[in-house]
Amino acid sequence: MQISLISVLLIISATLQNVTPFQAPSRASFQPSFQTFKASSQRQVTRTGRPTGRPTGALTGTRLNVAQDVQTTTPPGIAQPPKLVQRWRKSTKQLATLGPASNTKEMIEKLFLAGADVFRLNFSHGSQEEKLVLLNTIREIEEKYSHPIAILGDLQGPKLRVGQFSSPEGVKLQTGSSFRFDLNEASGDDTRVMLPHPEIIAASEIGHVLLIDDGKMKMTVTDKGEGYLICNVDVGGKIKDRKGVNTPDSVLEISPLTPKDRSDLEYMLKIGVDWVALSFVQQARDIVEINELIKGHLKPGQAKPAVMAKIEKPSCFFGNELENIIDLCDGIMVARGDLGVECPPEDVPILQKQIINACKDVGKPVVVATQMLESMIESPTPTRAEASDVATAIFDGADAIMLSAESAAGDFPVESVEMQQRIINRVEADSDYVNQLDPASGPPSTDATDAITLAARQVANSIDAKSLVCFTLRGSTVLRASKGRPSVPILAITPFKNTARQLALSWGVYAAVTETEDDEFSTVLRNACRAALQKGLVTSPDDLLVVTAGLPFGTPGAANVIRVVPAAGPECWDGVCRID
């Protein structure tokens, strides 16, 4: 039944060219080059007399010449093939954090060409003005290569710390001793110290655990009163001024947004980041808070940045909190740094899989972060355990993997990004990975858009298409296609730059911005063919693309059309082309 449906689709696609064609010579004697096909398409004229053979787009700059084969020609400013082609064909995306080791235009461009799809601006360090310089540099590189690049602004979040001690060297606490936290501003000693966070004292119960200095010390609450906690030192050690405190058992009645975060968020909206990452997420209500804050600061007509929740607190797993958080945000980051402090190490890999699976079930992008290639801060090669860690995240189905200090402050930022891409390429070529791409079987969706998306994926597999092409306004249709983990790249065509940039984070998606002067389907299809050629997704005029779109254009989230077109353009099919 499936084969019959595909056959009908192909026949419809071919016969919809209801114009008088010219018949090319036999395939044996007529071997047109991509140049011939593109030249003929550039001679096409719409009914209004406007030439339609030129590529259009809001992202301008150096472009591949559509009259040249991407595998044999290297235009100025484009990476050397076949590296360029491979650069656009990996499905798992890469985030690179920018910092002192990667804050120049030359280095950022190298990171982009090495595989970075998204750049992270960490607002925990540096000034707001420094972030603007980095953002403008990224936009220049984006313009040069005519390829959307996402920028993620990462908010610092609350920092819970102890007070100060009378000795600059701090004090050493013995295992089994008793220690007091209180609100007294007097300098601390080996019996007590100020804890300037009354919300921690209020939320802590007897038996709750406090972790000091990234978990190096562990204490259990044995008694509490008005403004103080008495703790048993389970794991002793030296405690110094302003060391961090983690509260794995408590949900604190505090906002995830400090005054600094609110200022940074307003600045992010002003300069136009594509994603905002929220730290210290405890419950779904935190996502509601930042969404309302963003809504209140957006100017009329301004596009809303996507919100990413960083999962780093055990409270995210209480009850249905994880599902509720995922439902309210646009993406998730598995922030294994604090998550690994507040949760037992043996639980972190299980929680990582749980988060990834929950995101895949609803089609929300998920990033795995923290210490992926930590040794490459100082070494040109990773440990075998680190390589396995990156591969595991890819096998688990993460949309993206991230580098932190490796690209921000390490000695080998480019090598770190290249290593991640090498691991991605190796895993994605493995038969076990390919075999697991098929989504788990379940009840068929009754949604028309989901049905069209699934059918397009099946058609692409059956006819060995080179890419799925989705026309989208805000990305919802593309995210549905990415959720299905198709075996071919997804080319997202959108008129909005912010949509294209946000989709840079999603598995298997490569976006192109096109602005058409009319809504003619053939014009839009022609631009899609050019975009596929630019990104090296097609290399022959006979390569097939499976296109989904919603008609009439401008209907958000709708997909009601499947069309199969050759890379040569919608005017051609199996060596037969129309001429006007």
C-alpha positions in Angstrom: 0.0 0.0 0.0 2.9 2.3 0.8 4.5 1.7 -2.5 1.3 2.5 -4.4 0.9 5.8 -2.5 4.5 6.7 -3.3 4.0 5.9 -6.9 0.9 8.1 -7.0 2.8 11.0 -5.4 5.5 10.7 -8.0 3.1 10.6 -10.9 1.2 13.6 -9.5 4.4 15.5 -9.0 5.5 14.8 -12.6 2.2 15.5 -14.3 1.5 18.7 -12.4 3.9 20.4 -14.8 0.8 20.9 -17.1 2.6 22.7 -19.9 3.9 21.6 -23.2 7.4 20.2 -22.6 10.3 19.8 -24.9 11.7 16.3 -25.1 15.4 16.1 -24.4 17.5 13.6 -26.4 18.0 10.1 -25.0 19.6 9.9 -21.6 22.6 8.2 -23.3 23.3 11.2 -25.4 22.0 13.9 -23.2 24.0 14.2 -20.0 23.2 17.8 -18.9 25.4 19.3 -16.3 24.1 21.2 -13.3 25.2 24.3 -15.1 22.8 23.6 -18.0 19.9 23.0 -15.7 20.6 26.2 -13.7 21.1 28.3 -16.9 17.7 27.1 -18.2 16.0 27.8 -14.9 17.4 31.3 -14.9 15.6 32.0 -18.2 12.3 31.3 -16.6 10.0 34.3 -16.2 6.9 34.5 -14.1 3.5 35.7 -15.4 4.3 39.2 -14.0 7.5 39.4 -16.1 9.9 39.3 -13.1 12.8 37.0 -13.5 12.8 34.1 -11.0 16.1 32.6 -11.7 18.0 34.6 -9.0 18.4 33.4 -5.5 16.7 35.5 -2.8 17.4 35.8 0.9 17.7 38.1 3.8 21.1 36.7 4.7 23.3 38.0 1.9 27.0 37.9 1.3 29.3 35.4 -0.3 27.3 32.7 -2.0 28.0 29.6 -3.9 27.6 30.3 -7.6 24.5 28.3 -8.6 26.0 27.7 -12.1 28.9 25.8 -10.5 29.2 22.4 -9.0 29.9 22.7 -5.2 32.2 19.6 -5.3 34.6 21.1 -7.8 34.4 24.8 -7.2 35.5 26.8 -4.1 34.1 30.3 -4.2 35.8 33.0 -2.0 35.0 32.7 1.6 33.6 29.2 1.4 35.3 26.3 3.2 37.2 23.8 1.1 35.2 20.8 -0.1 34.5 18.1 0.8 34.8 19.6 4.2 32.0 22.0 3.4 29.7 19.3 2.3 30.3 17.3 5.4 29.9 20.4 7.5 26.3 20.7 6.4 25.5 17.0 6.6 26.0 16.1 10.2 22.8 15.8 12.1 23.9 16.4 15.7 24.7 20.1 16.3 27.5 21.7 18.1 27.6 24.6 20.6 30.8 26.4 21.4 31.2 28.8 24.3 33.1 32.0 23.5 35.7 33.4 25.9 39.3 34.7 26.2 40.6 31.9 23.9 38.0 32.6 21.2 36.9 36.2 21.2 38.5 37.3 17.9 36.8 37.3 14.5 39.5 35.0 13.1 39.0 32.4 15.9 35.2 32.6 15.8 35.3 32.0 12.0 37.6 29.0 12.5 35.2 27.6 15.1 32.3 28.0 12.7 34.1 26.3 9.9 35.2 23.5 12.2 31.6 22.7 13.0 30.1 25.1 15.5 26.4 25.8 14.8 25.6 27.8 17.9 27.8 30.2 19.9 27.2 30.6 23.6 27.7 33.9 25.3 28.2 33.3 29.0 26.9 36.3 31.0 28.5 35.0 34.2 31.8 36.5 32.9 32.7 39.7 31.2 30.7 42.9 30.5 27.6 43.3 28.5 29.5 45.5 26.0 31.9 42.6 25.3 28.9 40.4 24.5 27.7 42.9 21.9 31.1 42.9 20.2 31.0 39.1 20.0 27.4 39.1 18.7 28.2 41.6 15.9 31.2 39.5 14.9 29.1 36.4 14.7 26.6 38.3 12.6 29.4 39.3 10.2 30.5 35.7 9.8 26.9 34.7 9.3 26.5 37.3 6.5 29.8 36.2 4.9 28.8 32.6 4.6 25.0 33.2 4.1 24.3 30.6 6.7 22.2 31.2 9.9 24.1 31.0 13.1 22.4 30.9 16.5 23.5 32.9 19.5 22.6 31.6 23.0 22.8 34.0 25.9 23.3 32.1 29.2 22.1 33.8 32.4 24.2 33.3 35.5 21.4 32.6 38.0 21.6 32.8 41.8 24.8 32.0 43.5 24.4 30.6 47.0 27.5 31.0 49.1 28.6 31.0 52.7 29.8 34.1 54.4 33.4 35.0 55.5 35.7 33.6 58.1 38.0 35.4 60.5 41.0 33.6 58.9 41.7 34.2 55.3 42.7 30.6 55.0 39.3 29.4 56.2 38.9 26.5 58.6 39.1 22.8 58.5 36.1 20.8 59.7 36.5 17.3 60.9 34.2 14.5 59.8 31.6 13.9 62.5 31.8 17.4 64.1 28.9 19.7 64.4 28.6 23.0 62.5 26.1 25.9 62.6 24.8 28.1 59.8 23.1 31.3 60.8 22.2 34.9 59.8 24.8 36.5 62.1 27.1 38.8 60.1 30.1 38.1 62.4 33.1 36.3 60.8 33.0 32.6 61.0 35.2 30.1 62.8 35.3 26.3 63.1 31.9 26.2 64.9 29.8 28.5 62.7 29.5 30.8 59.7 27.0 33.2 58.3 24.7 31.8 55.6 23.3 34.9 54.0 20.3 33.1 52.4 17.3 32.9 54.8 15.5 31.0 52.1 17.9 28.0 52.5 17.3 28.0 56.3 13.5 28.2 55.8 13.4 25.4 53.2 15.8 23.0 54.9 14.4 20.2 57.1 16.0 17.8 59.4 17.7 15.1 57.3 18.3 17.4 54.3 21.8 17.5 52.8 23.9 20.6 52.2 26.9 20.4 49.9 29.7 22.8 50.2 32.3 23.8 47.5 30.9 21.8 44.6 30.2 18.8 46.8 33.7 18.5 48.3 32.1 18.7 51.7 28.8 17.2 52.8 26.6 18.1 55.8 23.3 16.8 57.1 20.8 19.0 59.0 20.2 17.7 62.5 18.4 20.6 64.0 17.0 24.0 63.0 15.5 27.0 64.6 14.6 30.6 63.8 17.4 31.8 61.6 19.8 28.9 62.0 20.7 25.3 61.0 22.7 22.8 63.0 24.5 20.3 60.8 26.6 17.1 61.2 29.7 17.1 59.0 29.4 13.9 57.0 32.5 14.6 54.8 35.0 17.0 56.3 37.5 19.3 54.7 38.6 22.9 54.4 35.9 25.6 54.0 36.8 29.1 52.9 35.2 32.5 52.3 32.3 32.6 49.8 32.3 28.9 48.9 29.2 27.7 47.1 26.3 25.9 48.8 24.1 23.3 47.0 20.7 22.2 48.4 19.8 18.9 46.6 16.8 18.1 48.9 15.2 21.6 49.1 13.1 23.7 46.8 14.0 27.3 47.6 11.4 30.1 47.5 13.6 32.3 45.4 13.4 33.6 41.8 15.9 32.1 39.3 16.5 35.6 38.1 18.7 37.9 40.2 18.9 41.7 39.6 22.0 41.0 37.5 20.1 38.4 35.4 17.2 40.8 34.9 19.6 43.4 33.6 21.4 40.9 31.4 18.1 39.6 30.0 16.9 43.1 29.1 20.3 43.6 27.3 20.0 40.3 25.5 16.6 41.3 24.2 18.0 44.7 23.1 20.9 43.2 21.1 18.9 40.3 19.7 20.1 36.9 20.9 18.3 33.9 19.5 18.2 31.7 22.6 18.1 32.6 26.3 19.3 29.9 28.8 17.8 30.1 32.3 19.9 28.7 35.1 18.7 27.4 38.5 15.4 26.1 37.2 13.7 24.3 40.1 10.1 24.1 38.8 7.9 24.9 35.9 6.9 28.2 37.5 10.4 29.5 36.8 9.8 29.2 33.0 6.5 31.0 33.4 8.4 33.8 35.2 11.0 34.3 32.5 8.5 34.1 29.7 6.3 36.8 31.2 9.4 38.9 31.8 10.5 38.6 28.2 7.0 39.3 26.9 7.0 42.5 29.0 10.2 43.8 27.5 9.6 42.9 23.8 9.0 45.9 21.5 6.1 45.8 19.1 7.0 43.5 16.2 10.1 42.1 17.9 10.7 38.4 17.6 10.8 36.5 20.9 14.0 34.6 21.6 13.6 30.9 22.4 13.9 29.9 26.1 16.2 27.1 27.2 15.8 25.6 30.6 19.0 24.3 32.2 18.2 21.1 34.2 20.7 21.1 37.1 18.5 20.7 40.2 17.0 17.4 41.5 13.7 19.2 42.1 13.2 19.2 38.3 12.5 15.4 38.7 9.9 15.7 41.5 6.5 14.5 40.2 5.7 15.7 36.7 8.0 18.8 36.9 10.3 17.7 34.1 7.4 17.2 31.7 5.9 20.5 32.7 9.2 22.4 32.3 9.7 20.9 28.8 6.2 21.8 27.9 6.7 25.5 28.8 10.1 26.1 27.3 11.6 25.8 23.8 14.6 23.6 24.6 16.5 21.9 27.4 20.1 21.8 28.5 21.4 18.9 30.5 23.7 21.0 32.7 25.7 18.1 34.2 27.9 20.4 36.3 25.6 21.3 39.1 23.4 18.2 38.3 26.4 16.1 39.0 27.0 17.9 42.3 23.5 17.6 43.6 22.8 14.1 42.3 24.8 10.9 42.8 27.3 10.4 40.0 25.8 7.1 39.1 22.4 8.7 38.5 23.6 11.4 36.1 23.8 9.1 33.0 20.3 7.8 33.7 18.9 11.3 34.2 20.6 12.4 31.0 18.8 9.6 29.0 15.5 10.4 30.8 15.8 14.1 29.8 16.7 13.4 26.2 13.9 10.8 25.8 11.3 13.2 27.3 12.5 16.0 24.9 12.4 13.6 21.9 8.9 12.5 22.7 7.6 16.0 22.2 10.0 17.3 19.6 11.9 19.8 21.8 15.7 20.3 21.1 18.0 19.1 23.9 21.6 19.9 24.5 24.1 17.9 26.6 26.7 20.0 28.3 29.6 20.2 30.7 33.0 18.5 30.8 32.5 16.7 27.5 36.1 17.2 26.4 37.5 18.6 29.6 41.1 17.4 29.1 41.3 19.3 25.8 41.5 22.5 27.8 45.2 21.7 28.0 45.7 18.7 25.7 45.2 18.5 21.9 43.5 15.1 22.2 40.7 13.9 24.6 40.7 10.9 26.9 39.0 7.8 25.6 36.4 8.2 28.3 35.6 11.7 27.1 35.3 10.4 23.5 32.9 7.8 24.8 30.9 10.4 26.7 30.4 12.5 23.6 29.4 9.4 21.6 27.0 8.3 24.3 25.2 11.7 24.1 24.9 11.3 20.4 23.7 7.7 20.6 21.2 8.8 23.2 19.7 11.1 20.6 20.7 14.6 21.8 20.1 17.4 19.3 23.3 19.1 20.2 26.5 18.8 22.3 28.3 21.7 23.9 31.8 22.8 24.8 32.4 25.2 27.7 35.9 25.9 28.9 37.3 23.8 26.1 36.4 26.5 23.5 36.2 29.5 25.8 39.5 29.4 27.7 41.4 26.3 26.5 44.6 26.0 24.6 42.9 24.0 21.7 39.5 25.6 21.0 39.5 24.7 17.2 40.8 21.2 17.9 38.0 20.7 20.4 35.3 21.6 18.0 36.9 19.5 15.3 37.1 16.5 17.6 33.4 16.8 18.4 32.6 16.8 14.8 34.8 13.8 14.1 33.0 11.9 16.8 29.6 13.0 15.4 30.6 11.8 11.9 31.8 8.5 13.2 28.8 7.8 15.3 26.3 8.9 12.7 27.9 6.6 10.2 27.6 3.6 12.5 24.9 1.1 11.6 23.7 0.9 15.2 23.0 4.6 15.2 21.3 4.5 11.8 19.1 1.6 12.9 17.9 3.4 16.0 16.7 6.5 14.1 13.3 4.9 13.5 11.0 6.4 16.1 9.4 4.0 18.5 6.2 2.6 17.3 3.0 3.9 18.9 -0.5 4.9 18.0 -0.7 6.8 14.7 -1.2 10.5 15.0 -4.6 11.9 13.9 -3.0 15.3 13.2 -2.9 16.1 9.5 0.5 17.9 9.7 2.1 14.9 11.5 0.7 12.5 9.0 2.1 14.6 6.1 5.5 14.8 7.9 5.6 11.1 8.4 4.6 10.4 4.8 7.3 12.7 3.5 9.9 10.8 5.6 8.7 7.5 4.1 8.8 8.9 0.6 12.3 10.2 1.1 13.5 6.8 2.3 11.8 5.0 -0.6 13.1 7.1 -3.4 16.6 7.8 -1.8 15.9 11.5 -1.7 18.8 13.7 -0.7 16.9 16.0 1.7 13.5 16.8 3.2 12.5 20.5 2.5 10.1 22.1 4.9 8.7 25.6 4.4 8.0 27.2 7.8 7.2 30.5 9.4 8.1 29.9 13.0 9.7 26.5 12.9 6.9 24.2 14.3 6.7 22.1 11.1 10.4 21.7 11.0 10.6 20.6 14.6 8.0 17.9 13.8 10.2 16.7 11.0 13.3 16.7 13.2 11.4 14.7 15.9 11.0 11.8 13.5 14.8 11.7 13.0 14.8 11.2 9.2 17.7 9.6 7.5 18.3 12.7 5.3 19.0 16.3 6.2 16.1 18.7 6.7 16.3 21.9 4.8 14.1 24.5 6.5 13.0 27.4 4.2 11.7 30.4 6.1 11.3 34.2 5.4 12.4 35.0 9.0 16.0 35.2 10.1 15.2 34.6 13.8 13.4 31.4 12.9 16.3 30.2 10.8 18.8 31.0 13.6 16.8 29.2 16.3 16.5 26.1 14.1 20.3 25.9 14.0 20.1 24.1 17.3 17.8 21.3 16.1 18.8 17.8 15.0 19.4 17.4 11.3 18.1 20.9 10.4 19.8 23.4 8.1 17.9 26.6 7.4 17.9 29.0 4.6 16.2 32.5 4.6 14.4 33.3 1.4 12.2 36.4 0.7 10.0 35.9 -2.4 8.2 38.7 -4.1 5.1 36.6 -4.6 3.6 33.4 -3.2 4.0 31.3 -6.4 4.8 27.8 -5.4 7.2 27.3 -8.3 9.2 30.3 -7.3 9.5 29.1 -3.7 10.5 25.6 -4.9 13.2 27.1 -7.2 14.7 28.9 -4.2 14.7 25.7 -2.2 16.6 23.9 -4.9 19.2 26.6 -4.9 19.5 26.5 -1.1 20.0 22.7 -1.3 22.8 23.2 -3.8 24.5 26.0 -1.7 24.7 23.7 1.3 26.0 20.7 -0.7 22.9 18.7 0.0 22.6 17.9 -3.7 25.3 17.4 -6.3 23.4 16.2 -9.4 20.4 17.7 -11.3 18.7 14.4 -10.8 19.0 14.4 -7.0 15.5 14.4 -5.5 14.1 16.6 -2.8 10.9 15.8 -0.9 9.1 19.1 -0.1 6.4 19.7 2.5 4.5 23.0 2.7 1.3 24.5 3.9 -1.0 26.1 1.4 -2.0 28.8 1.4 1.3 30.2 2.4 1.4 32.0 5.7 -0.5 29.3 7.7 1.7 28.7 10.8 2.2 25.0 11.7 0.4 23.7 8.6 1.7 21.1 6.2 -0.8 19.8 3.7 1.3 19.3 0.5 4.0 16.8 -0.4 6.0 17.5 -3.6 8.9 15.6 -5.1 11.2 17.8 -7.2 14.6 17.2 -8.8 17.5 19.4 -7.7 17.4 21.0 -11.2 14.2 22.7 -10.3 10.5 22.3 -10.5 10.4 22.7 -14.3 12.3 19.5 -14.8 11.6 15.8 -14.3 13.6 12.8 -15.5 15.3 14.7 -18.3 12.1 16.5 -19.5 12.0 20.3 -18.9 9.4 22.8 -19.7 10.2 26.1 -21.4 8.1 29.2 -21.4 
